[in-house]
Amino acid sequence: MSKFLSSLYSALEPYTPGEQPKDKAYIKLNTNESPFPPSPKVVEAISTEVINDLNLYPDPEVGLLRDALAENFGVKRDNIFVGNGSDDVIAFSVMAFSGRGGRLACPDITYGFYPVYAELFGVNLTEVPLRDDFSVKVEDYKDLGCPVIIANPNAPTGLMLSVEEVEALINQNPNRLVIMDEAYMDFGKASAVELTKKYDNLMVIGTFSKSRSLAGLRVGFAVANAEIIRDLETMRFSFNPYNINSLTMRAATAAIKDKAYYDSCIDKIIKNREQTKTELIKLGFKVLDSKSNFIFASHPDYSAKSLYEELKNRGILVRYFSKERIKDFVRITVGSNEQMQSVVNEIEDILKG
Ligand SMILES: Cc1ncc(COP(=O)(O)O)c(C=O)c1O
């Protein structure tokens, strides 16, 4: 730490992204990326013409992409916010709706960036314990008196609330903002986006990083009532109005329009997820009922940390979290059929000892 860092940030513990070792070629199942390439339409969209225009600033309204997202969700442009990955959208949301000295609530086991943003922006975070079976119970969020952010499906458990449960959460208090982070919802197919048309205290966040095979592009979005979006735009125009570059805008617009391509990728992932769950259960694992593109699994006779290390030695990366309640689990991203066969075969071999 330099002597110049503000004392406000001296205790900040930054988020740890999934590792990307370069010593050999790994089967990478540790950051919930898609095993499939982006739609061919995305490649077409980044044409020479767009590249030649890079001397100009991008459209700060991000009109093309917001309109395409609005059409996709049956809302208007002013119901859509876009960010540089959904992390960017979450950051703007924490700034806008909790704010310095404000409050935010989330589950105790969830996406690791929520506490980091809370710390960065001086927000007091209430961590609501998941139940013993790792489920989120809506009634546990009843009288908190502050905005709530919930990943649905949750990470790293993969467990999901139904649309009815989300609606109950929204109805608990019309004066409290509910932020549903639906980064993995295309694999769960129970989005609360429709409810944003009915309720003015719901914001739904999505991303192009998982189901749309564009983690490297960095695009996320929010769908909400126009006033909420205006608040987020106030934050964005006060910080970085050019958070979406021209190439990204074109590429993401092409992606959102190629629903057929992505639907077929999603179907394959869901099929591989269910197959792999069954195979892991046969090998003696406890496997949570994930509705996302990853599997959270624990073996009664083999430590999760050793399993993670042994798989890495064998060229397969999965994610291990040392946090107390989940230290017996590994999180395995659902990849292609071949990748899942490899991971299951290696695990079987490791368990044989
Ligand atoms: C629950 C959840 N939300 C948001 C994100 C951020 O995704 P991105 O910034 O790539 O859109 C992740 C990434 O892993 C996640 O797990």
The ligand as a Tripos MOL2 file, in Angstrom:
@<TRIPOS>MOLECULE
LIG
   16    16     1     0     0
SMALL
NO_CHARGES

@<TRIPOS>ATOM
      1 C1        -24.3570  -13.6580   -9.4440 C.3       1 LIG1
      2 C2        -23.4520  -12.9120  -10.3640 C.ar      1 LIG1
      3 N1        -23.7680  -11.6650  -10.7000 N.ar      1 LIG1
      4 C3        -22.9870  -10.9460  -11.5050 C.ar      1 LIG1
      5 C4        -21.8350  -11.4590  -12.0360 C.ar      1 LIG1
      6 C5        -20.9630  -10.5800  -12.8900 C.3       1 LIG1
      7 O1        -20.9870  -10.9210  -14.2080 O.3       1 LIG1
      8 P1        -20.5150   -9.9280  -15.3500 P.3       1 LIG1
      9 O2        -19.9140   -8.7190  -14.6980 O.co2     1 LIG1
     10 O3        -19.5480  -10.7040  -16.1510 O.co2     1 LIG1
     11 O4        -21.7710   -9.5780  -16.0890 O.co2     1 LIG1
     12 C6        -21.4480  -12.7600  -11.7150 C.ar      1 LIG1
     13 C7        -20.1990  -13.3180  -12.2670 C.2       1 LIG1
     14 O5        -19.7680  -14.3910  -12.0380 O.2       1 LIG1
     15 C8        -22.2760  -13.5110  -10.8500 C.ar      1 LIG1
     16 O6        -21.9400  -14.7450  -10.4780 O.3       1 LIG1
@<TRIPOS>BOND
     1     1     2 1
     2     2     3 ar
     3     2    15 ar
     4     3     4 ar
     5     4     5 ar
     6     5     6 1
     7     5    12 ar
     8     6     7 1
     9     7     8 1
    10     8     9 2
    11     8    10 1
    12     8    11 1
    13    12    13 1
    14    12    15 ar
    15    13    14 2
    16    15    16 1
@<TRIPOS>SUBSTRUCTURE
     1 LIG1         1 GROUP 0 **** ****
